[in-house]
Amino acid sequence: MLLTSCLEKNKPFIDKQNLTALETNLWLDYNQEYTIFKLWSPTAEKVKVNLYKNGNDGKSFESHQLETSKNRIWYKQVDKDLEGVYYTFQIMINNKWLEETPGIYAQAVGVNGKRAMVLNLETTNPKDWNDDKGPNLKYSNEAIIYELHIRDMTIHPQSGSNIPGKYLGLVESGTKGPNGVATGIDHLKELGITHVHLLPTYDHYSIDETNLDTPQFNWGYDPQNYNVPEGSFSSNPYDAEVRIKEFKTMVKTFHDNGIGVILDVVYNHTGRTKNSNFNLEAPDYYYRFWKDGKLSDASACGNETASEKEMMRKFILESVSYWTKEYHLDGFRFDLMGIHDIATMNEVAYTVKKINPNVFVYGEGWTAGDSPLPVNQRALKQNTIKMPQISAFSDDIRDGLKGSVFDDKSTGFVSGAKKMEESVKFGVVGAIQHPQINYKDVNYSKAPWANEPWQSISYVSCHDNHTIYDKLFVSRKDANESTLIAMDKLCNAVVMTSQGVAFMHAGAEMLRTKNGEHNSYNLPDSVNRIDWNWKVKNADVMLYYKNLITLRKAHPAFRMPSANDVRNNLEFKTVKDGLVSYQISNNANNDKWQDILVIYNAKTKPFNYPLDSEWQLAVLGDKFTLEEAKTINKTVKVPPISMLVAYKK
């Protein structure tokens, strides 16, 4: 029996005998006649709610003791219109009141997230919000994902933005950088990506929202309030509704321009431990511990949450459902997904797809340390096969192409390493079973881990570790600039012609550098920002990436929906030191090209590739001729460190 949201005034709203914690709707219930406050705390002796006139100072003007059900659901109905009133919960343990908390189900908060606010969420909806929709996807490998941090994109003084570092600045149209280049959302449209992946954009601890005149930066992997947008990206973090309105406006503007929005979520740990909002409600319940009583720390951030516990799983499922419904999000990227249990992740995918079939879920299939959760229950890359609706990042193709992220000197296929061809092939087919791959020679995975190709996220760089340009520079200090650029292009050429989900790091298309910094999570804007002068200086690289994306979008053969399609239509041809070629046949996935030949030449010299018949040349080095193509036969000279694509109609 659920709490009802359409109650008669002053009538009891809870069946104390039948209600269970798992069945209870723990979100705030608001209408103009009353507000119902709810909280689950199995060990609290007392619980109260404190009401405030604003979100950051002043004393409480009213407090109410909450009643409890036998299942430790604490509740209080206040019979008046509380819209705009801020509130906190407090629980008593061992006869002592703990710190105040906005509650883990807070949907609106004041500055720095300390107090929640009673709010009619409908008042935060942009115009025509009910008609808003993101892109349609049959399979997630139709997406081309661009991972960005909201502040990075517009904070450079030459970004042309009137609202730098903010939600609305990211979607401001008509912004221009040096030499009149398009910036912000216009740049993303010019590039052609289909989805933006936002680094954690819910409320986090790091940024002091009362001091935004002082530049502050953090990636946001220190969660505070999971169901509220971060205030520092809004125009007014003091007013709880502003960040919600502006986040929704950002989403709608992306959607109006054909771009989906993915949120990076960090349910695996909390930014604080002892005084986290979880511990201020139900001390110790939401976390994992070792047998000796010590907190487990597979996140390397001080704690890890216990997704296998019923109320933690409930919270994760209801949180992703809330973001999907209330904010119209198109996907979720799970940080350190391997900390969560497989059953929870399968429920996540099922739950969000039930709300919107176009929503997709992916994550990091690893942990940052050991966990009490048994390995066979963890949502690890190797267990992706047990999670049929979820995708995982392929570190196999990432490091196979350019070397290990953990060793500066390590190189990969494009940068001269030997015996990386099988890792590249494994990435090309999307980590599935394919008869032509010798799995014992794949760098990390000695067996396929994906049921279908779209379960593998193909990438070479992201916010973590070096940018792709910096990695190539630090591992190949002997290489000149033109060679490094060629390696950079070939890396993402492989990504964009692989069967997995194509994923790129913001700025890769203009040789983004962080000056060798590999962990810039709290470093200044000068390290993290996109410098739009790069787009001018590296216009040829930008054009190359744009053409790669055009190629992928125009040719569904590069994103086949099933493993059987890949096995039936993709055949590797010549594979030798520094060279991989393959053919896609049979108008695969209804492609207008009957056959496609792809050659990756990582050698430092041209390669004379023998042809068995006539082909039309679509891509050779930097030149893309996708329509009026030149005919080639007998042999073709593939330039050093480059990709060739040819086709038959």
Stockholm file with secondary structure:
# STOCKHOLM 1.0

chainA/1-649         MLLTSCLEKNKPFIDKQNLTALETNLWLDYNQEYTIFKLWSPTAEKVKVNLYKNGNDGKSFESHQLETSKNRIWYKQVDKDLEGVYYTFQIMINNKWLEETPGIYAQAVGVNGKRAMVLNLETTNPKDWNDDKGPNLKYSNEAIIYELHIRDMTIHPQSGSNIPGKYLGLVESGTKGPNGVATGIDHLKELGITHVHLLPTYDHYSIDETNLDTPQFNWGYDPQNYNVPEGSFSSNPYDAEVRIKEFKTMVKTFHDNGIGVILDVVYNHTGRTKNSNFNLEAPDYYYRFWKDGKLSDASACGNETASEKEMMRKFILESVSYWTKEYHLDGFRFDLMGIHDIATMNEVAYTVKKINPNVFVYGEGWTAGDSPLPVNQRALKQNTIKMPQISAFSDDIRDGLKGSVFDDKSTGFVSGAKKMEESVKFGVVGAIQHPQINYKDVNYSKAPWANEPWQSISYVSCHDNHTIYDKLFVSRKDANESTLIAMDKLCNAVVMTSQGVAFMHAGAEMLRTKNGEHNSYNLPDSVNRIDWNWKVKNADVMLYYKNLITLRKAHPAFRMPSANDVRNNLEFKTVKDGLVSYQISNNANNDKWQDILVIYNAKTKPFNYPLDSEWQLAVLGDKFTLEEAKTINKTVKVPPISMLVAYKK
#=GR chainA/1-649 SS CCCCSSCCTTSCCCCTTTCCTTTCCCSCEECSSCEEEEEECTTCSEEEEEEESSSSSSCCSEEEECEECTTCEEEEEECSCCTTCEEEEEEEETTEECCCBCCTTCSCBCGGGCSEECCCGGGGCCTTGGGCCCCCCSSGGGCEEEEECHHHHHCSTTSCCSSTTSHHHHTCTTCBCGGGCBCHHHHHHHHTCSEEEESCCEEESSSCTTCTTSCCCCCCCSEEEEEEECGGGSSCTTSHHHHHHHHHHHHHHHHHTTCEEEEEECTTCCSCSTTSTTTTTSTTTTBCBCTTSCBCCTTSSSCCBCTTSHHHHHHHHHHHHHHHHHHCCCEEEETTGGGSBHHHHHHHHHHHHHHCTTCEEEECCCCSSCCSSCGGGBCCGGGGGGCTTEEEECHHHHHHHHCCTTCTTCCCGGGTCSSCHHHHHHHHTTSCCCTTCCGGGSSSCSSCCCSSGGGEEECSCCSSSCCHHHHHHHHCTTSCHHHHHHHHHHHHHHHHTSSSEEEEETTGGGTCCCTTCSCCTTCCHHHHSCCTHHHHHTHHHHHHHHHHHHHHHHCGGGGCSSHHHHHHHEEEEEEETTEEEEEECTTGGGCSSSEEEEEEECSSSCEEEECSSCEEEEEETTEECSSSCEEECSEEEECSSEEEEEEEC
#=GC SS_cons         CCCCSSCCTTSCCCCTTTCCTTTCCCSCEECSSCEEEEEECTTCSEEEEEEESSSSSSCCSEEEECEECTTCEEEEEECSCCTTCEEEEEEEETTEECCCBCCTTCSCBCGGGCSEECCCGGGGCCTTGGGCCCCCCSSGGGCEEEEECHHHHHCSTTSCCSSTTSHHHHTCTTCBCGGGCBCHHHHHHHHTCSEEEESCCEEESSSCTTCTTSCCCCCCCSEEEEEEECGGGSSCTTSHHHHHHHHHHHHHHHHHTTCEEEEEECTTCCSCSTTSTTTTTSTTTTBCBCTTSCBCCTTSSSCCBCTTSHHHHHHHHHHHHHHHHHHCCCEEEETTGGGSBHHHHHHHHHHHHHHCTTCEEEECCCCSSCCSSCGGGBCCGGGGGGCTTEEEECHHHHHHHHCCTTCTTCCCGGGTCSSCHHHHHHHHTTSCCCTTCCGGGSSSCSSCCCSSGGGEEECSCCSSSCCHHHHHHHHCTTSCHHHHHHHHHHHHHHHHTSSSEEEEETTGGGTCCCTTCSCCTTCCHHHHSCCTHHHHHTHHHHHHHHHHHHHHHHCGGGGCSSHHHHHHHEEEEEEETTEEEEEECTTGGGCSSSEEEEEEECSSSCEEEECSSCEEEEEETTEECSSSCEEECSEEEECSSEEEEEEEC
//
